[in-house]
Amino acid sequence: MELRCRTADVPEGGAFRIAGEGHPPIAVFNAGGTFYAVDDTCTHGEGSLCEGVLEGCVIECPFHSGTFDVRTGEALRYPAFVPLRTYAVRVESETVVVTVK
Ligand code: FES
């Protein structure tokens, strides 16, 4: 399955949530002009990572300040320790395409 948003929906340093039908929401991040996609819901709790703060390629959860690398999903800072699921992203013209298996 593929989920899409417009590149304009994801400003540099920002995020956009894609609500997948029958799939947990996906967070798309624009880190320095490169797009990354991970599960939007933090692995520690119910925090929406789209509402967190992105610094470089690191997203800080708005709930308890756990951090993750959006490139790899790696959990970097407690209390987050379970990695995020990551998704393949490609850009077609003005569209960000996320492949969800
Ligand atoms: S819900 Fe994200 S760090 Fe707790």
Residues whose N, C-alpha, C, O or C-beta is under 5 A from the ligand:
A	BS01	FES	C42 H44 G45 E46 G47 C61 F63 H64 S65 G66 A80
